[in-house]
Amino acid sequence: MKRVLRMLLPTALVLLTAGGCNESGNGNDGAERRVVLSAEEVHEGWFFASGDQVMILGTVNGDVYVAGGTVRIDGTVNGDVLAAGGKISINGTVTDDLRAAGGNIECNGSVGKNVSIAGGSLQVTKDAEIGGGLLAAGGEIHLGGSVQHDVMVTGGEAQLSGLVGGNVKFSGGGIATIHGARIQGGLQAVVANADRAQIDPGTVDGTVEITVTKPDTRGFILGLSPIRFWLKLIWALSLIVSAIVLILLTPATVGNAGQTVWLHPWWCLLLGFAGFLLTPIAAVALCATFIGLPLGLFLLTLYFWFLYLSQMILGVVVGQRVFMPGSTGRFILAAVAGIILVQVLTFVPYLGVLVIVAGLLLGLGSIMEVLRRRLGPDVKMSPPIV
């Protein structure tokens, strides 16, 4: 229970007591925001930061929650790390768990427990040490360090050249183990073609199981099965209807949500990432007690409603920036056009997944930020674009 509370309290603090959009202050909207914890500094307690650059060179005695264009952790974190950004580098020491999502993630340091990472390019270099297990999803994955427990990987291409103390499970385009790698357990791989599983002799101590997936011969519409295609169409129409209704009821709030994403994307990404992971844990913890059950169910309902609305927000942002609406009527047309454009992009292989995830995290983060401002009367709301 203490562990659960330790994970829940940061979210509550962010929502209710955060005074600005990043640790270093809001700054000018056009200026680069940079957050640096110098090598001589020791930060006690949870560390929150967002900006174009976030660098931790010193020591944090607590959990770290960061988002930015570039995130670097060269110092020591005596706790968990939750990071999101364009490029993430872990060169120092993380004593507990590491969870990260970004375009390019590189781990050169030491992680005491488990690592969960997702991104376009993922590298665990030869100098990296992971004391627990590794869960990775990405386009290109290279594992060259040491992982003490199991490894689960899904993605386009994976290459293993390091040490794995447990089993390896892979699903994706192709996997290769090169000379010098050692998997002390077994290896299970699911690939589209047997030739894409290249296992160097002597690199796996246990059994090797290669499963080849059979191609689906059913008819497709724009790369999707007919059922998935029509469900996506209904989903897009529901987002359009929701946007129209919400803009008619409260255009300023919807405008503020879109503007918040545009002005403070990394803060929204950080809030969305934290909220997505921690809110359901909070709801389940509340439901475990009879007194907290109604509040837990309400929080869970609110959570799913916000997840739904998050997919609408990205379309609102696109509509605002592309069409520059000047009235409520034009705002509705711009939002509808933006939602359609975003939904079309979700049909593109690989890019579609990134668009959905970006909309989910940015949209959820902007909703949480607008809610935070509503709960903090001393903090001014950003003026709506409409």
C-alpha positions as CSV (number, residue, x, y, z in Angstrom):
1,M,0.0,0.0,0.0
2,K,2.9,2.4,0.7
3,R,4.3,1.7,-2.8
4,V,0.9,2.5,-4.3
5,L,0.7,5.8,-2.4
6,R,4.2,6.6,-3.5
7,M,3.1,6.4,-7.1
8,L,-0.2,8.2,-6.7
9,L,0.9,11.3,-4.7
10,P,3.0,12.8,-7.5
11,T,0.0,12.9,-9.8
12,A,-2.1,14.7,-7.2
13,L,0.7,17.2,-6.5
14,V,1.0,18.0,-10.2
15,L,-2.7,18.5,-10.6
16,L,-3.4,20.5,-7.5
17,T,-0.3,22.3,-6.6
18,A,1.9,22.8,-9.6
19,G,2.3,26.5,-10.2
20,G,3.7,26.6,-13.7
21,C,4.4,24.7,-16.9
22,N,7.8,23.5,-16.0
23,E,10.3,23.5,-13.2
24,S,12.3,26.4,-14.6
25,G,9.2,28.7,-15.1
26,N,7.1,29.4,-18.1
27,G,9.5,31.8,-19.9
28,N,8.7,33.4,-23.2
29,D,6.6,31.4,-25.5
30,G,9.1,31.7,-28.3
31,A,12.2,31.1,-26.2
32,E,13.8,27.7,-25.6
33,R,13.1,26.4,-22.1
34,R,16.0,24.7,-20.5
35,V,16.0,22.9,-17.1
36,V,19.4,21.8,-15.6
37,L,20.1,20.2,-12.2
38,S,23.8,20.9,-11.9
39,A,26.4,18.3,-10.8
40,E,26.8,19.9,-7.4
41,E,23.0,20.0,-6.6
42,V,21.1,17.5,-4.5
43,H,17.4,17.6,-4.9
44,E,15.3,16.0,-2.1
45,G,11.9,14.6,-3.0
46,W,10.1,14.2,-6.3
47,F,11.5,16.1,-9.3
48,F,9.2,17.5,-12.0
49,A,10.5,19.2,-15.1
50,S,9.6,19.9,-18.7
51,G,11.2,22.0,-21.4
52,D,13.0,21.9,-24.7
53,Q,16.1,20.5,-22.8
54,V,16.0,18.8,-19.4
55,M,19.4,17.7,-17.9
56,I,19.9,16.0,-14.6
57,L,23.6,16.1,-13.8
58,G,23.3,16.0,-10.0
59,T,21.5,13.8,-7.5
60,V,17.8,13.4,-7.0
61,N,16.7,11.6,-3.8
62,G,13.2,10.7,-5.0
63,D,11.3,9.9,-8.2
64,V,11.9,11.9,-11.4
65,Y,9.1,12.9,-13.9
66,V,10.5,14.7,-16.9
67,A,9.5,15.5,-20.5
68,G,11.4,17.4,-23.2
69,G,12.8,17.6,-26.7
70,T,16.1,16.3,-25.2
71,V,16.2,14.6,-21.8
72,R,19.6,13.6,-20.3
73,I,20.2,11.9,-17.0
74,D,23.9,11.9,-16.3
75,G,23.6,12.0,-12.5
76,T,22.0,9.7,-9.9
77,V,18.3,9.2,-9.3
78,N,17.5,7.3,-6.1
79,G,14.0,6.4,-7.1
80,D,12.0,5.8,-10.3
81,V,12.3,7.7,-13.6
82,L,9.3,8.5,-15.8
83,A,10.6,10.2,-19.0
84,A,9.1,11.3,-22.3
85,G,10.7,13.2,-25.2
86,G,12.3,13.3,-28.6
87,K,15.7,12.1,-27.5
88,I,16.3,10.4,-24.1
89,S,19.7,9.5,-22.8
90,I,20.3,7.6,-19.5
91,N,24.0,7.8,-18.7
92,G,23.9,7.9,-14.9
93,T,22.4,5.7,-12.3
94,V,18.7,5.0,-11.6
95,T,18.2,2.8,-8.5
96,D,14.6,1.8,-9.1
97,D,12.5,1.5,-12.3
98,L,12.9,3.3,-15.6
99,R,9.9,4.0,-17.8
100,A,10.5,6.1,-21.0
101,A,8.9,6.8,-24.3
102,G,10.5,8.9,-27.1
103,G,11.8,9.0,-30.6
104,N,15.3,7.9,-29.7
105,I,16.1,6.3,-26.4
106,E,19.7,5.3,-25.3
107,C,20.6,3.7,-22.0
108,N,24.3,3.7,-21.2
109,G,24.1,3.7,-17.4
110,S,22.8,1.5,-14.6
111,V,19.2,0.8,-13.7
112,G,18.6,-1.1,-10.4
113,K,15.2,-2.7,-11.3
114,N,13.0,-3.0,-14.4
115,V,13.1,-1.0,-17.7
116,S,10.1,-0.3,-19.8
117,I,10.8,1.7,-23.0
118,A,9.0,2.5,-26.3
119,G,10.2,4.6,-29.2
120,G,11.5,4.7,-32.7
121,S,15.1,3.7,-32.0
122,L,16.1,2.0,-28.7
123,Q,19.6,1.2,-27.7
124,V,20.9,-0.5,-24.5
125,T,24.6,-0.1,-25.1
126,K,27.4,-2.5,-23.9
127,D,28.1,-0.4,-20.8
128,A,24.4,-0.5,-19.6
129,E,23.4,-2.7,-16.6
130,I,19.8,-3.5,-15.9
131,G,19.2,-5.2,-12.6
132,G,15.6,-6.4,-13.4
133,G,13.8,-7.2,-16.7
134,L,13.4,-5.3,-19.9
135,L,10.2,-4.5,-21.8
136,A,10.8,-2.8,-25.1
137,A,8.8,-1.8,-28.2
138,G,10.2,0.1,-31.1
139,G,11.2,0.2,-34.7
140,E,14.9,-0.6,-34.2
141,I,16.1,-2.2,-31.0
142,H,19.7,-3.0,-30.0
143,L,20.5,-4.8,-26.8
144,G,24.2,-4.7,-26.0
145,G,24.4,-4.5,-22.2
146,S,23.4,-6.8,-19.5
147,V,19.8,-7.6,-18.3
148,Q,19.6,-9.8,-15.2
149,H,16.0,-11.1,-15.8
150,D,13.6,-11.7,-18.7
151,V,13.5,-9.6,-21.9
152,M,10.3,-9.0,-23.9
153,V,10.6,-7.1,-27.2
154,T,8.2,-6.2,-30.0
155,G,9.2,-4.1,-33.0
156,G,10.6,-4.0,-36.4
157,E,14.2,-5.2,-36.0
158,A,16.0,-6.4,-32.9
159,Q,19.7,-7.2,-32.4
160,L,21.1,-8.8,-29.3
161,S,24.8,-8.7,-28.5
162,G,24.8,-8.6,-24.7
163,L,23.9,-10.7,-21.7
164,V,20.4,-11.8,-20.7
165,G,20.0,-13.6,-17.4
166,G,16.5,-14.9,-18.2
167,N,14.4,-15.7,-21.3
168,V,13.9,-13.6,-24.4
169,K,10.5,-13.3,-26.1
170,F,10.3,-11.4,-29.4
171,S,7.5,-10.5,-31.8
172,G,8.1,-8.4,-34.9
173,G,9.9,-8.1,-38.2
174,G,13.2,-9.8,-37.4
175,I,15.7,-10.7,-34.7
176,A,19.3,-11.5,-34.6
177,T,21.8,-12.6,-32.0
178,I,25.4,-12.0,-32.8
179,H,28.6,-13.6,-31.7
180,G,29.4,-12.7,-28.1
181,A,25.8,-12.5,-27.0
182,R,24.5,-14.9,-24.3
183,I,20.9,-15.7,-23.4
184,Q,21.0,-17.9,-20.3
185,G,17.4,-18.9,-20.7
186,G,15.4,-19.8,-23.8
187,L,14.4,-17.7,-26.8
188,Q,10.9,-17.5,-28.4
189,A,10.5,-15.5,-31.6
190,V,7.4,-14.8,-33.7
191,V,8.4,-13.5,-37.2
192,A,6.8,-13.2,-40.6
193,N,9.6,-15.1,-42.3
194,A,11.9,-17.8,-40.9
195,D,14.9,-16.1,-42.6
196,R,14.4,-13.1,-40.4
197,A,15.4,-15.0,-37.3
198,Q,19.2,-15.3,-37.3
199,I,20.4,-17.0,-34.2
200,D,24.1,-17.4,-33.9
201,P,25.1,-20.8,-32.6
202,G,26.1,-20.9,-28.9
203,T,24.3,-17.6,-28.0
204,V,21.3,-19.3,-26.4
205,D,21.7,-21.7,-23.5
206,G,18.1,-22.9,-23.5
207,T,15.7,-23.9,-26.2
208,V,15.0,-21.8,-29.3
209,E,11.5,-21.6,-30.7
210,I,10.8,-19.8,-34.0
211,T,7.2,-19.3,-35.0
212,V,6.3,-18.0,-38.5
213,T,3.0,-16.1,-38.7
214,K,0.8,-16.9,-41.6
215,P,-0.3,-14.0,-43.9
216,D,-3.9,-12.9,-43.6
217,T,-5.7,-13.5,-46.9
218,R,-8.9,-11.7,-46.0
219,G,-10.0,-8.5,-47.9
220,F,-8.7,-5.2,-46.5
221,I,-9.8,-1.6,-46.8
222,L,-7.0,0.9,-46.6
223,G,-4.9,-1.8,-44.9
224,L,-7.5,-2.7,-42.3
225,S,-10.1,-5.5,-42.0
226,P,-13.6,-4.4,-42.9
227,I,-14.7,-4.5,-39.3
228,R,-11.8,-2.4,-38.1
229,F,-12.3,0.1,-41.0
230,W,-15.9,0.7,-40.1
231,L,-15.2,0.9,-36.4
232,K,-12.5,3.6,-37.2
233,L,-15.0,5.5,-39.3
234,I,-17.6,5.4,-36.5
235,W,-15.0,6.5,-34.0
236,A,-14.0,9.5,-36.2
237,L,-17.6,10.5,-36.6
238,S,-18.1,10.3,-32.8
239,L,-15.1,12.6,-32.2
240,I,-16.5,15.1,-34.7
241,V,-19.9,15.1,-33.0
242,S,-18.3,15.5,-29.6
243,A,-16.1,18.4,-30.8
244,I,-19.1,20.2,-32.2
245,V,-21.2,19.8,-29.0
246,L,-18.3,20.8,-26.7
247,I,-17.4,23.9,-28.8
248,L,-21.0,25.0,-28.8
249,L,-21.2,24.5,-25.0
250,T,-17.8,25.8,-24.0
251,P,-15.6,27.2,-26.8
252,A,-13.2,28.9,-24.5
253,T,-12.3,25.7,-22.6
254,V,-11.8,23.7,-25.8
255,G,-9.7,26.5,-27.2
256,N,-7.6,26.6,-24.1
257,A,-7.0,22.9,-24.3
258,G,-5.7,23.2,-27.8
259,Q,-3.6,26.2,-27.1
260,T,-2.0,24.6,-24.1
261,V,-0.7,21.7,-26.3
262,W,0.7,24.3,-28.8
263,L,2.4,26.5,-26.2
264,H,3.6,23.8,-23.7
265,P,3.8,20.5,-25.6
266,W,6.5,18.9,-23.3
267,W,4.5,19.8,-20.1
268,C,1.4,18.3,-21.6
269,L,3.4,15.2,-22.6
270,L,4.7,14.8,-19.1
271,L,1.3,15.3,-17.5
272,G,-0.3,12.9,-20.0
273,F,2.3,10.3,-19.5
274,A,2.0,10.4,-15.7
275,G,-1.8,10.6,-15.8
276,F,-2.1,7.7,-18.2
277,L,0.0,5.4,-16.0
278,L,-1.0,6.5,-12.5
279,T,-4.7,7.4,-12.6
280,P,-6.0,3.8,-13.0
281,I,-3.8,2.7,-10.2
282,A,-5.3,5.5,-8.0
283,A,-8.8,4.4,-9.0
284,V,-8.1,0.7,-8.2
285,A,-6.6,1.6,-4.9
286,L,-9.7,3.6,-3.9
287,C,-12.0,0.8,-5.0
288,A,-10.2,-1.6,-2.6
289,T,-11.9,0.1,0.3
290,F,-15.7,0.3,0.9
291,I,-15.5,4.1,1.6
292,G,-13.4,4.9,-1.4
293,L,-15.4,2.7,-3.8
294,P,-17.7,5.4,-5.2
295,L,-14.8,7.9,-5.6
296,G,-12.7,5.2,-7.3
297,L,-15.5,4.3,-9.8
298,F,-16.0,8.0,-10.5
299,L,-12.3,8.5,-11.1
300,L,-12.2,5.5,-13.4
301,T,-15.2,6.8,-15.4
302,L,-13.6,10.3,-15.6
303,Y,-10.3,8.6,-16.7
304,F,-11.9,6.8,-19.7
305,W,-13.9,9.9,-20.6
306,F,-10.7,12.0,-20.7
307,L,-8.9,9.3,-22.8
308,Y,-11.7,9.6,-25.3
309,L,-11.6,13.4,-25.4
310,S,-7.8,13.3,-25.7
311,Q,-8.1,11.9,-29.3
312,M,-10.2,14.9,-30.1
313,I,-7.8,17.5,-28.8
314,L,-5.0,16.8,-31.4
315,G,-7.5,17.5,-34.1
316,V,-8.5,20.7,-32.4
317,V,-4.9,21.8,-32.3
318,V,-4.3,21.0,-36.0
319,G,-7.5,22.9,-36.9
320,Q,-6.5,25.9,-34.8
321,R,-3.0,26.2,-36.2
322,V,-3.8,25.4,-39.9
323,F,-7.1,27.3,-40.3
324,M,-6.7,30.0,-37.7
325,P,-10.4,30.3,-36.8
326,G,-11.7,33.7,-35.7
327,S,-15.3,32.8,-34.5
328,T,-17.1,29.9,-32.9
329,G,-18.6,28.8,-36.2
330,R,-15.2,28.8,-38.0
331,F,-13.7,27.1,-34.9
332,I,-16.1,24.2,-35.4
333,L,-15.3,23.9,-39.0
334,A,-11.5,24.1,-38.3
335,A,-11.8,21.4,-35.5
336,V,-13.8,19.1,-37.8
337,A,-11.2,19.5,-40.6
338,G,-8.4,18.9,-38.1
339,I,-10.0,15.8,-36.7
340,I,-10.5,14.4,-40.2
341,L,-6.9,15.1,-41.1
342,V,-5.5,13.4,-37.9
343,Q,-7.8,10.4,-38.4
344,V,-6.6,10.0,-42.0
345,L,-3.0,9.9,-40.7
346,T,-3.9,7.0,-38.4
347,F,-4.2,4.8,-41.5
348,V,-0.5,5.2,-42.4
349,P,1.5,2.2,-41.1
350,Y,3.7,3.0,-38.1
351,L,3.0,6.7,-38.4
352,G,-0.6,5.9,-37.4
353,V,0.5,4.4,-34.1
354,L,2.6,7.5,-33.3
355,V,-0.3,9.8,-34.1
356,I,-2.6,7.9,-31.8
357,V,-0.1,7.8,-28.9
358,A,0.8,11.5,-29.4
359,G,-2.9,12.4,-29.4
360,L,-3.5,10.3,-26.3
361,L,-0.7,11.8,-24.2
362,L,-0.8,15.4,-25.4
363,G,-4.6,15.5,-25.3
364,L,-4.8,13.9,-21.8
365,G,-2.0,16.3,-20.6
366,S,-3.8,19.4,-21.9
367,I,-7.1,18.3,-20.2
368,M,-5.3,17.8,-16.9
369,E,-3.5,21.1,-17.2
370,V,-6.8,23.0,-18.0
371,L,-8.4,21.2,-15.0
372,R,-5.4,22.1,-12.8
373,R,-5.9,25.8,-13.7
374,R,-9.6,25.6,-13.0
375,L,-8.8,24.2,-9.5
376,G,-6.1,26.9,-8.9
377,P,-7.9,30.2,-9.0
378,D,-4.7,32.1,-8.5
379,V,-3.3,30.9,-11.9
380,K,-4.6,32.7,-14.9
381,M,-6.1,30.8,-17.8
382,S,-4.4,31.2,-21.2
383,P,-6.6,33.3,-23.5
384,P,-8.6,31.2,-25.9
385,I,-7.7,31.2,-29.6
386,V,-11.3,31.5,-30.7
